[in-house]
Amino acid sequence: MWKRGGRIRRPGEPLPLELCDLCGVTFPQDDAVRGWVPDSSCVHPTNDWFDGLRRVTACGDAHFAAVQDEYRRRDFVPEELWAAKIVRAFGAGTQVTTLEELGRRTGLHEPEIRRAVAWHNAHRRRRTPP
């Protein structure tokens, strides 16, 4: 607190801020432009309806459009999305013991599960240094 002109003033509450996904600037939360973009690497922790979508935030319409364009240019890889769904299912707490059970938890069929595992293994090998 500080005193000015005979009044006691309290410091204001901190302003809720957002971070622009394009330029990294912080700005007031109320000024944010938000939306969803397709992203095969993204699964929602609890609601599979949002799988394959990433929520993005921008400081203005122009930056939001630029972020949208960036994601439009990326390949959407179904196997990547399926692999993320499998990782989520394995991290859910209860053990998965069969392909059928994994299929029920992920909504995937056996061929999709096998393709996702192959994609994941190949992708991991590319990222792991020799």
PyMOL commands that set and color helices and strands:
alter all, ss='L'
color gray80, all
select helices_A, chain A and resi 29-31+48-50+61-73+78-90+99-106+110-127
alter helices_A, ss='H'
color red, helices_A
select strands_A, chain A and resi 2-4+7-9+17-19+26-28+33-38+53-58
alter strands_A, ss='S'
color yellow, strands_A
deselect
rebuild
show_as cartoon
